[in-house]
């Protein structure tokens, strides 16, 4: 088991948290930055908060601290294989009642944390998952006091760094698929470049290969997305060969 990072100020000590504001907004969530302080030590954390699916009025959203409503639709293919224990809850989710939307919002949060924890334990280069927090989750903030780590699509990389990033991409994909997971939304927008390392982020759509019938379709789409991006930047990439290798990694589990 990978050890807990030594920079983390844990819940077993008294600390103060300072909200440093919003970092980014996405389809289903917003990310805020928190500084956790204990004595002369501090660490930066990212608080990912999921927008409620049953609330759409601007005033209600603003009262909850959100700037806009959840716009992610058609997530049923990502939820394939994940069922609620109670038939009543499953029916509510299938029918997208208000109660069902509340259940799905809660599960969306728990699912991403579970996928992130699985990726971390497998050795994938992901932000350390700290735990749940109200309507979202806490994780390692990638960046420093000067700002967040850039997305790969925004990072200014020379040819050598681009090749290094691709090598790290392949190695991390092997680890992720070998652990039984597919990111299912991988692109240069969901990869960060920080301190000469490639980091995988945003796992709410990640799927388990053993339970989701669409897992290998998602994997192929992920590989095609990232290989196309790297090929356009001069890296020699064999998309089919990489996909075949990753499928083999998954089947050897």
C-alpha positions, -999 to +999 in steps of 0.1 A: +000+000+000+013+034-009+021+056+022+001+087+029+020+118+017+041+134+044+030+169+033-006+162+043-019+178+075-043+151+087-075+152+108-058+139+139-044+174+147-061+208+152-059+229+120-075+259+104-088+260+069-089+291+047-110+291+015-089+306-013-117+307-039-128+290-070-103+272-092-123+259-121-158+250-132-169+219-152-199+201-164-209+185-131-187+202-105-167+232-094-133+230-077-122+253-049-088+258-033-084+254+005-053+261+025-050+239+056-028+253+083-013+238+115+013+258+134+040+267+109+029+241+084+004+244+056-008+224+026-031+232-003-061+210-011-086+210-038-123+208-028-144+194-056-181+201-051-207+184-072-237+205-083-271+191-072-290+177-101-324+186-087-317+223-083-316+246-113-328+280-101-299+306-100-308+319-066-308+284-050-275+275-067-258+307-056-270+301-020-252+268-022-221+284-035-224+274-072-223+296-103-243+274-126-263+242-129-252+207-136-250+203-174-237+168-177-262+146-195-265+110-207-244+095-180-262+062-180-235+045-201-210+053-174-233+040-146-238+007-165-231-021-140-235+001-109-269-006-092-284+006-060-290-021-034-327-011-028-350-016-058-369+016-048-337+036-051-329+020-084-363+028-098-360+064-087-326+067-104-339+051-136-369+075-137-347+105-128-371+117-101-359+144-077-351+117-052-333+097-079-313+128-089-302+133-052-291+096-051-272+099-083-254+131-071-243+113-039-232+083-059-213+104-084-192+119-056-185+085-039-177+069-072-151+094-082-134+091-048-134+053-051-119+054-086-093+079-075-084+058-045-081+027-067-058+046-091-037+059-063-032+025-048-023+011-082+006+036-085-010+059-110+001+095-109-031+111-095-038+137-069-038+121-034-075+114-024-079+129+011-116+119+015-152+131+014-163+166+023-200+174+024-212+176-012-179+166-027-143+154-020-110+167-009-078+159-028-043+171-033-040+205-050-015+203-079+003+237-080+016+262-056+009+296-042+015+311-076-012+291-093-025+257-104-006+232-125-014+238-162-034+213-182-014+194-207-031+213-236-019+246-221+016+235-210+045+249-230+065+218-236+096+214-258+100+182-279+119+163-252+092+170-226+065+160-250+081+127-255+087+123-218+050+131-212+039+104-237+061+078-220+046+087-187+011+085-202+017+050-215+031+038-182+002+052-162-023+038-186-008+004-181-011+007-143-046+021-145-059-006-168-039-033-150-059-023-119-091-028-137-101+008-144-107+030-175-107+068-172-134+071-199-129+108-204-092+111-211-078+140-231-051+167-229-077+186-209-078+160-181-040+157-178-018+181-159+019+188-163+035+196-130+072+195-120+082+174-150+054+148-143+022+140-160-009+138-137-043+122-144-073+141-130-111+140-132-124+105-126-162+108-122-168+090-155-142+063-148-155+027-151-147-007-138-136-031-166-153-060-149-188-045-146-192-020-174-200-034-208-188-003-225-154-003-208-133-013-238-151+012-261-142+039-236-106+027-235-104+029-273-118+064-272-093+075-245-063+060-264-075+076-297-079+110-280-045+112-264-026+095-292-040+120-317-029+149-295+007+136-291+010+126-328+002+162-338+031+173-316+056+150-334+055+118-313+055+086-333+024+068-320+008+035-330-027+038-316-038+003-324-007-013-309-011+007-277-048-002-274-041-039-280-014-038-253-038-022-228-065-047-236-039-074-229-030-058-196-067-057-186-072-094-196-042-105-175-058-094-143 
